[in-house]
Amino acid sequence: MKKIAIIAHDGKKADMVAFLKDHIAHLSGIEIVATGTTGTHVAKAGLEVDAKLSGPHGGDAQIAAMVAEKEIKAVIFFRDPLGKHPHEPDVQMLLRLCDLYNVPLATNPATAHYLINGMFEEGEKV
């Protein structure tokens, strides 16, 4: 089963839930891992999710470790580009590891749409 990670900064959590609901048909065969608070929002929307710690408490680092262990096939991280985040070093580590291990990373809904749809193209090995 494919496993994706989802993360959303506070101002983007509603966008993440809406995005996931819009792509629910594609997600039926996908295991979703999320940082804690994002996972709580997603679970309240009725989706099954494996919630880790919240981002500021180490959740970004937990997901980064899963990327390094090659457990995650893709990351969708709706970032707030205008906000300050105390756990920014963990965020940067996650982004760097996605690049290092060639894990697809979407940081906005438009790119996430293409990522999700691309995962289901015939012959795709994501």
Number of C-alpha atoms within 10 A of each C-alpha: 7 15 16 23 26 25 26 24 20 14 12 17 21 15 16 24 21 15 16 21 16 12 14 13 9 14 18 11 11 14 15 21 22 29 27 22 20 26 27 18 17 24 15 10 13 10 17 16 21 14 20 21 18 19 25 16 13 16 22 29 23 19 26 25 16 17 24 16 10 13 15 23 20 24 27 23 23 21 18 16 9 6 10 8 14 10 15 13 12 20 20 14 15 24 19 13 17 20 12 11 12 13 18 17 21 20 18 18 17 10 12 22 16 11 18 19 11 13 17 12 10 7 7 8 10 17
